[in-house]
C-alpha cells in the first residue's frame, strides 16, 4: 500500500516543482517587461544619467570652492586698500 502513496507524493512533488519553475519564469518575464516599459517611459523624458549628474555636481562643488577663495581674496584686497587710504 505504500507504493501508490509514494507515487502519488512523487507526482505531487513534481507538479509543485514544475509550478515553482513556471512561477519563476513568469516572474523573470514580468520583470523584463516592466523594466523595458519603464525604460521606454523614462526615455521619453529628458532625464540625465547618474554619471552626468555626478559630473555636474562635482563641477558645482568646485565652482563654489573657487568662488569662496575669490571672495576671501577680494575681502583681503579691500582691507589692504582701506589700510593704505
C-alpha positions in Angstrom: 0.0 0.0 0.0 2.9 2.4 0.5 3.8 2.2 -3.2 0.7 4.0 -4.6 1.1 6.7 -1.9 4.7 7.2 -2.7 4.0 7.5 -6.4 1.2 10.0 -5.6 3.5 12.1 -3.4 6.3 11.9 -6.1 3.8 13.1 -8.8 2.6 15.9 -6.5 6.2 17.0 -5.7 7.0 17.0 -9.4 3.8 19.1 -10.1 4.8 21.6 -7.3 8.4 21.8 -8.7 7.1 22.4 -12.2 4.7 25.0 -10.8 7.5 26.8 -9.0 9.6 26.8 -12.2 6.7 28.3 -14.1 6.2 30.9 -11.5 9.9 31.8 -11.5 9.9 32.0 -15.3 6.8 34.2 -15.2 8.5 36.5 -12.6 11.6 36.8 -14.8 9.4 37.6 -17.9 7.3 40.1 -15.9 10.4 41.8 -14.6 11.8 42.1 -18.1 8.6 43.6 -19.4 8.3 46.0 -16.6 11.9 47.1 -17.0 11.5 47.6 -20.7 8.3 49.6 -20.3 9.9 51.7 -17.6 13.0 52.4 -19.7 10.8 53.3 -22.7 8.7 55.6 -20.4 11.8 57.3 -19.0 13.4 57.7 -22.3 10.6 60.0 -23.4 11.7 62.4 -20.7 14.9 64.4 -20.8 16.4 62.9 -17.7 20.2 62.9 -17.1 22.2 59.8 -16.2 23.7 59.3 -12.8 27.2 59.8 -14.3 26.1 63.1 -15.8 24.5 64.2 -12.6 27.6 63.4 -10.6 29.8 65.2 -13.1 27.7 68.4 -12.9 27.6 68.1 -9.1 31.4 67.9 -8.9 31.7 70.9 -11.1 29.3 72.9 -8.9 31.2 72.0 -5.8 34.5 73.0 -7.4 32.9 76.3 -8.6 31.6 77.1 -5.1 35.0 76.4 -3.6 36.7 78.7 -6.1 34.1 81.3 -5.5 34.8 81.2 -1.8 38.5 81.5 -2.3 38.0 84.5 -4.6 35.7 86.1 -2.1 38.4 85.8 0.6 41.0 87.3 -1.7 38.6 90.2 -2.6 38.0 90.9 1.1 41.8 90.8 1.8 42.4 93.2 -1.1 39.7 95.6 0.0 41.1 95.6 3.5 44.6 96.3 2.1 43.2 99.2 0.1 41.4 100.6 3.2 44.5 100.3 5.3 46.5 102.3 2.7 43.9 105.0 2.5 
